[in-house]
């Protein structure tokens, strides 16, 4: 990005007016999943790969057998997740919530953990709204439109990944993001690598959905 001009004003908070929009804390403390009334597992999860835009990767696994299906992000791979929130549409989300993933593995250098060995969560804002994991590809998801019109270039949050196989990775989702998911304005979530990292999570097909990614939230 090229910046031609940048201006900073000192604001006296005693005389300042109301903030525009909804103030959001940076990396708020994680809540516990059991504190939320509602939880919702994904109905579709998949990998897309911009280097192989016409291929489907629903049978991705660590040994090539396809017996333990995985979701992977790293280099050109992006994880995509979709929920059915129709029954909650029109209701108000009252606080930030959680995204829960079950880790399979993570590979990164210990020297570049901060801001270079994490994952980046973003919103899916366009493209095919009813993609299916058995057939989705990079090109099919985006309907051959520019990817920045499909996966938001503005991240929701960057997060560390829990390292142990079978452990839970919890990621805070802000209230506005959850509201857009509930209302169907956001079509799902995408998880990309932040720097030189390769992370894999267990997909919803394993053990009858036991490892399905979930969102946790509270409604008014």
C-alpha atoms as one frame of an Amber mdcrd trajectory, in Angstrom:
protein
   0.000   0.000   0.000   1.213   3.501  -0.836   0.241   6.262   1.604   0.495
   9.839   0.376  -0.796  11.577   3.479  -1.459  10.602   7.071  -2.988  12.822
   9.756  -3.358  12.225  13.485  -5.520  14.332  15.780  -5.194  14.389  19.548
  -8.651  13.829  21.010  -9.490  14.967  24.502 -11.765  12.234  25.763 -13.464
  14.624  28.196 -14.823  16.629  25.267 -15.060  13.887  22.641 -18.394  12.885
  21.187 -19.697   9.366  20.773 -17.660   6.888  18.756 -18.877   6.007  15.286
 -19.713   2.337  14.879 -19.212  -0.324  17.536 -15.958  -0.224  19.524 -14.232
  -3.605  19.382 -11.504  -4.727  21.787  -8.308  -6.040  20.219  -7.888  -9.732
  21.081 -10.423  -9.822  23.922 -10.009 -12.597  26.519 -11.446 -15.937  25.443
 -14.756 -17.001  26.939 -15.459 -20.651  27.758 -17.729 -22.507  25.304 -20.017
 -23.684  28.099 -20.951 -20.091  28.949 -22.901 -19.719  25.694 -26.511 -20.784
  25.256 -26.266 -21.559  21.543 -23.807 -23.654  19.555 -24.017 -24.481  15.868
 -21.850 -26.957  13.907 -20.929 -26.362  10.284 -22.986 -27.954   7.550 -20.138
 -27.736   5.009 -16.349 -27.489   5.378 -13.738 -27.637   2.641 -10.337 -26.645
   1.304  -9.822 -24.498  -1.780  -6.455 -23.877  -3.391  -5.666 -20.900  -5.605
  -2.798 -22.810  -7.279  -5.209 -25.573  -8.294  -8.389 -23.578  -8.887 -10.333
 -26.348 -10.648  -9.658 -29.166  -8.146 -11.762 -30.314  -5.198  -9.910 -31.333
  -2.020 -12.658 -32.907   0.069 -10.605 -36.090   0.612  -7.508 -34.325   1.961
  -5.641 -36.401   4.563  -2.179 -36.614   6.094  -1.398 -40.076   4.688  -3.256
 -39.945   1.387  -5.739 -42.617   2.449  -8.665 -40.293   2.995  -9.628 -42.174
   6.159  -9.087 -39.166   8.432 -10.286 -36.146   6.499  -8.606 -32.852   7.248
  -8.988 -29.137   6.683  -5.664 -27.533   5.822  -4.429 -23.975   5.408  -0.953
 -22.985   4.339   0.694 -21.432   1.304  -2.140 -21.325  -1.268  -4.691 -23.385
   0.692  -7.726 -21.769   2.312 -10.250 -23.414   4.639 -13.888 -22.449   4.057
 -16.754 -23.052   6.493 -20.519 -22.677   6.082 -23.419 -22.790   8.563 -27.203
 -22.891   8.282 -28.383 -20.012  10.495 -31.849 -19.650   8.981 -33.752 -20.455
  12.197 -31.965 -17.643  14.042 -32.354 -14.998  11.324 -33.710 -11.700  12.610
 -32.632 -12.271  16.208 -30.059 -10.052  17.887 -26.623 -11.320  18.927 -25.835
  -9.770  22.304 -22.084 -10.331  22.708 -18.978 -11.702  21.055 -18.774 -15.458
  20.584 -16.389 -18.216  19.595 -15.260 -20.275  16.647 -14.147 -23.753  17.708
 -11.823 -25.934  15.620 -10.194 -29.247  16.528  -6.476 -29.241  15.751  -4.793
 -32.092  13.903  -1.331 -30.568  13.480   0.589 -27.348  12.978   3.968 -26.804
  11.350   5.863 -23.532  11.704   9.188 -22.136  12.829   9.392 -21.266  16.540
  11.379 -18.176  15.555   8.462 -16.570  13.703   5.406 -17.261  15.823   4.026
 -13.779  16.407   2.215 -12.419  13.342   3.921 -14.999  11.128   2.904 -18.408
  12.436  -0.780 -17.841  13.059  -4.024 -18.220  11.103  -6.203 -15.377   9.815
  -9.998 -15.626   9.965 -12.029 -13.638   7.431 -15.616 -13.409   6.206 -16.947
 -14.921   2.984 -18.992 -12.076   1.513 -19.820 -13.283  -1.990 -19.544 -16.085
  -4.505 -21.610 -19.262  -4.457 -23.777 -19.091  -1.287 -24.675 -22.802  -1.303
 -21.373 -24.469  -2.209 -20.989 -28.113  -1.231 -17.814 -29.694   0.101 -17.878
 -32.607  -2.350 -17.706 -30.329  -5.386 -16.467 -26.860  -4.401 -13.284 -25.514
  -5.970 -11.525 -22.164  -5.820 -13.114 -21.152  -9.126 -16.570 -22.478  -8.263
 -16.648 -20.678  -4.927 -15.793 -17.346  -6.486 -17.921 -17.887  -9.606 -14.850
 -16.734 -11.532 -15.068 -13.289  -9.937 -12.096 -11.559  -8.252 -11.383 -13.346
  -4.986 -11.379 -10.039  -3.058 -15.090  -9.751  -3.920 -15.698 -13.164  -2.341
 -13.357 -13.406   0.663 -13.084 -10.157   2.589  -9.581  -8.716   2.521 -10.182
  -7.278   6.009  -9.499  -9.912   8.633 -11.748 -10.637  11.608  -8.900 -11.742
  13.842  -5.498 -13.435  13.752  -5.082 -16.328  16.143  -2.637 -18.903  17.408
  -3.420 -22.579  16.842  -3.335 -25.093  19.684  -0.558 -27.566  18.943  -1.673
 -30.934  20.297  -3.518 -33.369  18.030  -7.150 -33.437  19.188  -6.920 -30.218
  21.190  -9.385 -27.379  20.749  -8.502 -24.113  19.063 -10.837 -21.317  20.184
 -11.040 -18.033  18.278 -13.070 -14.999  19.330 -15.682 -13.744  16.850 -16.937
 -10.211  17.403 -20.629  -9.499  17.880 -21.027  -7.720  14.486 -19.431 -10.662
  12.645 -21.752 -13.131  14.366 -24.747 -10.905  13.605 -23.867 -10.882   9.912
 -23.513 -14.678   9.987 -26.880 -15.088  11.712 -28.588 -12.709   9.276 -27.032
 -14.361   6.234 -25.168 -11.221   5.161 -21.906 -13.106   5.683 -21.976 -16.445
   3.849 -19.372 -18.216   5.971 -15.811 -17.962   7.234 -12.463 -18.471   5.550
  -9.225 -19.374   7.336  -5.923 -18.441   5.726  -2.295 -18.783   6.817  -0.581
 -15.775   8.330   3.007 -16.087   7.201   4.976 -19.320   6.913   2.666 -21.737
   8.676   0.741 -24.885   7.790  -2.168 -25.803  10.053  -4.595 -28.704   9.782
  -7.864 -29.289  11.590 -10.203 -32.267  11.694 -13.152 -31.998   9.306 -16.812
 -32.640  10.026 -16.801 -36.078   8.341 -14.773 -37.702  11.105 -16.542 -39.771
  13.777 -20.035 -38.754  12.758 -19.436 -35.034  13.109 -17.718 -35.195  16.492
 -14.975 -32.833  15.288 -17.181 -30.448  13.304 -16.212 -26.783  13.588 -18.713
 -24.837  15.680 -19.725 -21.307  16.479 -20.881 -20.355  19.972 -23.111 -17.320
  20.563 -25.835 -15.766  22.697 -29.051 -14.167  21.439 -31.383 -11.627  22.941
